[in-house]
Structure formats: C-alpha cells, structure tokens
C-alpha cells in the first residue's frame, strides 16, 4: 500500500496531544510540512517536564498508541477503557490547522462599495471544493490532506502536563493557571471542539504536604476545570504498576469524551449531507472551465467523512456501510467516473479515492472477521474497476492495469498481515517423513456463518493467507514486465527526444495511473538492479516464505522456479543459483518424479556453468543422465568430462550423494538366490545395473561398486576392461585387506543391463540384510560416490539366467530378496515311525516302532530321549521296551554306533489316556559324529497320536421287583438288632456302538461301582453269561445288569447316589494285546422313600386266563397312605379283579393286587421277545387320596414295558391268545 498516500490507507485512531512533555523521538515530523501559519497556535510558558519521573509517565501514555497494533477487533479496541489512540508528545507548542479558509482578495473599488464583505460571504474549509484556494476547487471530491488533518493535526483531546514545584510558591501556580486558560481560549478561538485536560505532577503527596490541597483547589476554581474530567493530580509513585493504573484511570474518564468529539463531527457532516441543495461557491466558475461538484459527488464526499469518523470511533460496521455507499456513488451512472473524462487529472484522483475507499471496506470486513465477505468485496471491486477501465479508460491490456492488479493483490496481502486474524493462526497437525507431527497454520480461513449455511463456496472466495495474494501479485508483475518489453521503439524514447505528434499519440494510448511513463517503464524492464525483475524477486520470496510456513512447499518451489526463469532471462545467473539451490537440494519434485524437476536441473546446470560452480555442474549432469532432455544438446556427450570447462577449487571436486539427496540415473537391484541357507553352504548373489535407454546419453563407466550386507565383510566389485561389457558375468571373489574383492566390467551403455553373479559362504547363523550399494566414479577431475540405501527399490523380483547368450528371467519365490536367513548346520540323522495307525483308542496300550537311520557321511553315537510332559490328568504313560531291563521304562535310550546308511529299530510303549484327544510325543536324538566328537548335533521328531473314543454308549435305568419280604413296621426289633433299609432292585441296560475303524473282539463286560453314598450298599448281578463277541465297525452290542441297593438304616429316607462304570476287555483281531476300555455311566440318583407301583407279568396257573398281571404297591415312607385304584376297561381283553378299590398302606409295607386278563380274538402278530405275539395296554390308575397325585405304573419284569405314548404295555405270546 506504499503507492497510496499514507493518510488514505492508515487506520484512523483518535489523536491525543501531550503538551508539556518531551517530544516523542518516534515522531518523524512528516506533518511539519503541512503546518500552516494561519492556524491557531497552542503554547504553554511553563517549563517542559523533563524529569525522569515525567519521562516515565510519558512512556506509559505512549504505550496506549495503537498505530502498530493489528487491525482486528481482538487487538483494538478491546473492552471499554482500553481503546487505542494515536498519541503524540509535541513539547510545549502546537499549531492547529485552520478551520476556515481566508476570504478571497478584493479590489479597492469593490472594497469602497462594500466595507465589510466578509460578514456577507460564507467561508468554507481550506480543503473544501468551495474554497478557491483549495486543490479540490471546483470539482474535486476528496484529498488526502483532509484525512491527514484529522489524523495528524486536529486532536480530539489535548492533555497538558505541569510540574507543581514546592519552591516556586504562588508564581508557579499563576503560570499554570495562565497556560491552562490560554490553551483553552486558543481551542475555543480555533472553532474546534477539542477537549482539554491538565495533569499536575507534584514532588510530594497531599499527606506529606497538606498545603497542596489549597493550591489544587485554587487552580481548579480559577481555570473552571472539573476535578473529575479535566484536572488530574499525580503524587510521587514508587512502582510502574501504580503509574500504569494512574494512566489507565485517566483514559477511563476521558475515553467517552474522546468518542463524543468524533460523534459531534459526525452530526455536523450528516447535517450538511441532509441539505436539499448543492453547496455553491462564493466565486463563480468561468465559462468553459470545470463545473462545480455534482450532487452525487457531494454525497460520496460526505459518506467518506462519515465512514472516517465512524472509524475514529472504532465502529467498523458503520464505517463499512458508509464506505460501501461512497463506492456506489462513485460508480453511479451519474457519478464522477461516468461524467469525468479519462484524460482529466480528476479521473485519476477519483480512482485514487475509490481505491482507498475499497481498501477501507476490506479492512472493516476483516476487522469484523467477515473473511469471505472481504474476499468477495476485493474480487467485486477488481471486476468493476476492470470494466470501468475497459469502457472509460485506456483498457486493461496495458502495463498500467497489470501494475494495478499487482498493487491490488499486494494491498490484500498487507491487509491480511495487518489484520492478524485468529482464523489464520490456529495451528493444525501435519505429518512429516519421520512420522512425527508439526504444527502448521491453516492456508485459508473458514467462511463465516452466512456463507457456511449456503451452498459450497469456491476456494478462491475464501480468505487465504498473505502468500496467496503475493503470488497473485507476482503473476501480475510478470505480465507488467512482458507488456513493458512490448512497448514500441518510438515510445521508448524520453519525451524530450520524441516529436510532438508521438507525444499526443502516447498520451492517448498509455495509462500512467500510479506508474511511470512508457520510456521510464521500459527502462525498468531491463537488467537494472531496480526494476521489474527485482520486484518479482521480492514478491516471490515473500510469497514462498508464507507458503512454506503453511506446509505448501511444492507451491513455494514452483514460485522459486518461475523466479529462476526470470533471472535466467536477464542473465542474472548468480541469482538463479541462489534461488534454485534450496529447491534442488530439498525438492519435492525429485521424490515424486515430477517433470518440473527436469527444468530445475537444466536451469541450474546452465547457471552453474556460467558462474563456474563445478559441484552443481557435476550434480545436475549426474542426475540428468536418466533424462537427457533436461540439458542442452551435447552437454552430456561424455559424463567423465562434464566439468572440464569449469574451474575447480582445490583441483578435484568431491561429491557424495544418497538416495534422499540426489536421484541416481543408474538402476541397481540385488537378490539372494534363496531365502534360507545353512552355515558353510554357498549362497548365490546377483547384482544388476542398468542405464536408461536414450539416444544422446553417454556411456558411463563406474570405477567400483561396494556392497554392505549386514555384519558380513564388505564386497568391492572393481572395474576391469574386458570384452564382456554387458550380459551376465560370473565373478570369483578373493579376500584382500579384510574385504572381498572381485573384478568385472562396469561400463554401462544406454538401454543395456549388466548382471554380476557371485557366491558367498556364511559362517555365522543369523539373518543378513543388504544395507546399501555404493556406486563410485573416479576421474582426474572429480570423485563421485552415490549410495543407494532405499532397500525397497533395490529388491530384484527375478533371477536372470544365461541361456546361450540370451537372458531368461525366473521369478523368485521369496518376497524379500535382499535378506537371507542363515541357519545352523542341519543334522542328517533321520527318525521315522513304522506302521503308525491312523488312530488309537482311549485306554489302549500302543506299541510304536521307531526306525533311526544314519544319513551322515560318518558313524554316529548318541541317545534318544522322549520328552513328553507327564504332568496333568491327561498325561501318557510312555516307556521304552528293550531286551536289556536296565533301559526298559527309562526316558533315555542309548543308540549304539550307527555306520553310514545303517538303521536301528526301537520300540516305544504308550498307555493311552482315558480321555480322547491328540497328544504330541517329542523325540530328541542327541548324537555326535565320529570325526567331530565335540560337535553336538540334535534331531527332533514330534509324534502326534490321535486317541479316539472306542464306543458310543447309551444307558437305561428301570426298577425291578425284589422278592424278599420287607421288614414289618409293627414288629419291634431286639436291642442288639438294627434293621437295614428296604432293598431296591434296579435294572441297568447298556447299548454300545463301535466307533473303531476295524473289527474288535469283546472278551468280557462288567459294571464297576465307582462311588455310592454313605450308609448305603450296592450289589451288581449279571443277568446272563457273556461269550466272546466280535463287533464290527458301527456294530451294536447290548448288555443288561441288575443293581441291588439297600440303606444301612431303616430310618434313612434320603435318595441314594450311585456312580458306575462299564468295563470292557477287548482286543484287535490282528493283535493279542488285551486292552481295557472304561465307559462311564451317568450318575444315578435312586429314590428310597417315594411310593411306587410295579407291574410284573406272572406265570398263569389258571387255564382260563391268558395273562396274569401282578401290581405291587410299595410304601417305603413312614406315613400311612391311602390310594384310590381304578382298572380301566379295554376292548382288547376282559379282566378279573377289582375295578375300583381304596387301599390303605401302612408305613414300610407293600401290597399285591392280581388281575387275570382274557384277550379277545386274534390280531396281527408281531415279532417280540420269545417269538410272535402282540402288545396290549391295560390301564391301572393309582391316585394318592391325600395329595391327589397319580402314581405312574412301572414295568418291573420281563414281558412288560413302558410306551412313551400309550403307557404300560404287556406282551401276549401268540400261543396264549383265545379265540
């Protein structure tokens, strides 16, 4: 904004004059030239306050100066009483600007006719368009002098400082009173409504000098100053905090007074604007001369005044409204832009005023955090001004318009900087290469609520940081430079050397608004130190600095590249190196493979050769080998002589690069033949180098290649001239000075690959990884070393084989080809299991045959150990079986000496667990070779044996009738006799399904009592004898047992819990080893005190009955029970016995009821137990009369069963049915 008058662009702050203090050293006296002798002079005769205390006080007053504060609402003004001011310490004298202009001169004759003309003539301001002496007369709108007058000359507040000396007496007070009255009278005489206040500095406080109170009272009464708002007393203060509090207390009081001053000026300007007629000057304009200011121009002038006064009051929203209206008036169809010819100086004055108002509009919006609104105002004004210049001016294709575009963008950048908006300072996190996080300010401010609620806004309408606007200014400056270079030769001459006709044409063709004439503009476009290129340099560097600070490094590098083009265009190669060297060294484009990097290399190479920088010439030439189009033709015909024409300091140029610093033109890859190897074995390695194919690329000869593989010895491949310059080369490595050295041809031709094969032998068991490959080129002028340490790029995907001169690629199976795992030397003693079955069964004793074979080249001796962990419930019982009893059952079994290719058979006996599962049996063979007795080798084999369940079992439990009589409840036992409990007989049925994969033989089956409750006994009885049974896979085997339980005491009524297991002795058909399988029977809880009804099929002794059913009602409880018995009629049979009956049972008793059944007719016979017959379903209902509980009838003998749906079923053989 330096092209504009400072008073047009500065933020307006209330002016406060400090009289009586030392002049401010920061005041540059720039307004002294505007001092007018006719103005009112303020002067005090009292001595100037120069004491240390006064200077300290002045510093606190000047600290309230807000000239350099940020232009935003958070900086100024803050809360009430913290408003910022423009503070000026002016000493003892100050001259105010005159308020009215002097009357125009008159002739003597006119004076005789009118003795006092000034009484009848209205006088106007010296800066008014109505005053003939004003530069605005008669049709100017505004001048910067008016803003400078209110900002620098006419204060809103005058504060006078006086020292009350204790030794002066009344004369000091009289001088103070005289000065105060004189200053107040001068302010009144000037017509300004400036407020006045006085500060009295005393050497003592009123407490220590009570007479000061009378002196203060006298001064206050004589000067008529208000003790609260006009007269302030400062006693001695010991700390800076007290002085600061005193100063802020003064402005707490005077701030409303200051604001009121500018409010009065606003009212005065608003009254003038509200007049119905246009003001007319006292002096009539001549015919043909400029006309008076139009009405709309007057409105624009008053809008500007109202906006400035609002800005003085820090009411930025009000100021923006007035400024916006002023711009509308200027661009109105009847406004000055449309009515003033473009060749008139008033047109440029109006443009200057319009630009200043637009700047203030944007500043007001930024002040109020209307970021997107400020950008729209900036953009809209640019569009309107361009349209105006295209219609009314010289057009927008001139260097003047490009200069305006640059100036407008720079102005926005400065406004953004001065605004210091919090939205552009809030940091955000950004990741960097080392995975850490840094704080980066945002690149643009988010839109305000008004725009955020609407549709998505385009990015260019959001407020970006200052670097964005400087970048726009750079583009406009470059356009200005080009248009300046396009100025015709006739217009390049100074006006003194050009004919008059050319000057006329030139004045009609060129717009010189705030720019130089065409001849001077052309001079700026050359190689001069101060010109367009220098401006481009300043703008580009400032923009790049802002962009880099916000993480936009690529955009900053692009700006530096464009600036380097401009420097190269004017042959300023030193500046090219200065600008491009940081971009080249830390280029994002190199890493991302952007095409722009090629242009960086070309410009740097050209500049380095012109300046004589051999290091940069070498570096750029080296990187350009991968893309020869980056350099000029012929510049890389021979890389080894690239710096022959450049002077080298020290004789030899040394360069050491890495992948992160420079791009290597040679592509290198490395691969191990396998991912694993053993100690002492040979491992093949392959290195491939290639140079990109290009017509102009030169042959590159490497002096040597160095490979670093983990902790292995360094490997150096040295160049040796031979006939094989490409293809696949086998290299024999030999040791020299602790390194492995090999010779090969390292001459690389464009588009060809050179492959080197060599072998390594590793002596330590560990992992080895390729760390780096270093390529070296050595000549008599330079030493270049490029280290490739990006392992991801060095990994080869294929292995190249030589097939009669043709390379055949074979894919590698391992993914990480630059790493190899070296394992310890492998043992060659083989352990194998002979005749391992697919599965074994729980409880089975297994015999495993193990064969140990010596595949070593020497005899071996050692031992074999089984290391199964036998802890836990599911542990295996394992033992070795041997002829020698010493080793039978031991975990360790010795191996006799085994000659090469000999075998030994060992037997391992394993007792299977009782639960199914998979068990691992580790076998460790520790042995030594006959030739290396101190080198222990170990071979491990882990046997996985599956132990499966042999049987799938189902069990049934049903009650049975015990024939023995029960003890009588009415018989008293003797004293020595204790009655046992009631015997209960139960029937346990089992159904086993074979899960074996082959037939098995069942030798025996029996039930084992695992557990029974206390005070109870249990006896197992077989129902029949079992012979050997052959059970095929999935075959079913059924077996039943009787279980007799009895309580130890007749008084024990608790249920009996019984846990049983079914023990089966079995063997395989092809094996004589007998095994035992234990099948657990689910836990059974047998009731002993519940009444029950048992039905048995008795043998018929009556020839008239087919079936005799005996129902036994048992009452094992200690209560008398009564039952209601009902036998239901059935169509299948007739019965003899009680149909309805009530039966009472004493405690510990049972009763039998017999029913004789006669079956009706003959039905279809079915197969059943004992032959053909049929099932009938008699129904007996037994109900406990007291509990109303129906007892279920249980089948307790042969020929009787329970059906789930029909109830009790009785088998009737076919031979007994009656017709």
Secondary structure, DSSP 8 states (H G I E B T S, - for coil): -TTS-HHHHS----EEEEESB---TT---GGGGG--TTS-EEE--S--B-SHHHHHHHHHHHTTB-TTS-SSTTTSS-STT---BEEEEEETEEE---SS-------HHHHHH-TTGGGTS----TTSTTSTTSTTTTT----HHHHHIIIIIS-SEEEEEEEE-SSSTHHHHHHHHHHHHHHHHHHHHHT---EEEEEEEESS-TTT-THHHHHHHHHHHHHT--TTTTEEEE---SSHHHHHHHHHHHHHHHHHHHHHHHHHHHHHHHHHHT-SS----SS---TTS-----HHHHHHHHHHHHHHHHHHTT-HHHHHHHHHHHHHHHTSTTSHHHHS-TTSHHHHHHHHHHHHHHHHHHHHHHHTT-HHHHHHHHHHHHHHHHHHHHHHSS-SSSHHHHHHHHHHHHHHHHHHHHHT-GGGT-EEEEE-TTS-EEEEE-SB----HHHHTSS---GGGS-B-HHHHHHHHHHHHHHHHHHHHTS-GGGGS-GGGS-HHHHHHHHHH---TTS--HHHHHHHTSS-SSSHHHHHHHHHHHHHHHHHHTT-HHHHHHHHHHHHHHHHHTT-HHHHHHHHHHHHHT-HHHHHT-THHHHHHHHHHHHHHHHT-HHHHHHHHHHHTT-GGGS-TTTTS-GGGTTTTS--TTS-EEEEEETTTS--SEEEEEEES-SEEETT-EEEEEEEEEE---SS---EE-SEEEEEETTS--EEEEE---S--SEEEE---EEETTEEEEEE--EE-BT-EEEEEEEEE--S-SEEEEEEEEEEEE-SSEEEEEEE--HHHHB-SEEEEEETTEEEEEE-S-S-TTEEEEE-----EEEEEES--S-EETT-EEEEEEEEEE-SSS-EEEEEEE-----STT--EEEEE-SSTTTTT-SEEEEEEE-TT-EEEEEEEEE--SS-EEEEEEEEEEEEESS-TT-EEEEEEEEEEEEE--EEEEEEEEEE---S----SSS---TT-------EEEEEEEEEEE--SS-EEEEEEEEEEEEE-TTEEEEEEESS----EEE-TT-EEEEEEEEEEEESSTT--S-EEEEEEEEEEEEETT----EEEEEE---EEE-SSS-EEEEEEE---STT-SEEEEEEEEE-SSS-EEEEEEEE-BTTEEEES-SEEEEEE-TTEEEEEEEEEEE-S----EEETTEEEEEE--EEEEEETTTTEEE-EEE-STTEEEETTTEEEEEEEGGG---
